[in-house]
Amino acid sequence: MIRRLLLAATALAAIAGPALAADLPYRDAPPVYTPPVPLFTWSGLYLGGQLGYAWGNDEYTVASPFAIYSSHFGPSGIIGGAHVGYNAQFNQIVVGLEGDVEGSGYKKTFNSNFIAYGTEIPVQGSIRARVGVALDRALIYATAGGAFASLKNTYASFLGYDTLSKTRAGWTVGGGIEYALTGNWSVRAEYRYTDYGSVQDYPYNSAPGAIVRHKETENAIRAGFSYKFDPFAGPATARY
């Protein structure tokens, strides 16, 4: 009799166990937390370098006791240096300020009327505003601002030789495209036109009594790279 009761109880337990387990609340494993992934932004401080080629036009006018005449020649050469700037992005609009300094091989010598004229720009730079439209990681921008250059003019004739150097200030305008390879590194291509204004020289040794007026303009294309430091705070999206 006892044996029959034990067998019956065992059978009931076997049947009721799964049913009771089905009624218990089910808890899934907690989701694995993934840190927020920052969205890309052009905002932040950046610095970098650039290399390019410049070609220009030197229009000069010579006024001497014997004659007045004008002509022009085209200096050119490799340019390269460093830049630093800051961008702020508002939706798709990016505004910023950038400065650059470059060493320059921009120069040429020109012979005219028994005088050899030489012009070169050993150092040049600019401080500019940038305004652009961001298409995700591509930035199309315009830039404009002030420019400066160390302008060196030489004059040589059978009478003597003169070297005259002056620092000139002018303006520059242009545009380009920049593409972010990563959240920090970007590459760019840019064109700018620069007008350094006019400078007046008095070559006492090579042309006594003459006044030479130069007007220097420059075209330049540049390719460069930049490293952007992460902003203190930027938009982020969370993934779970």
Summary of the structure (lengths in Angstrom):
residues: 240
radius of gyration: 35.4
end to end distance: 60.4
largest distance: 145.1
contacts: 703
relative contact order: 0.20
helix: 9%
strand: 68%
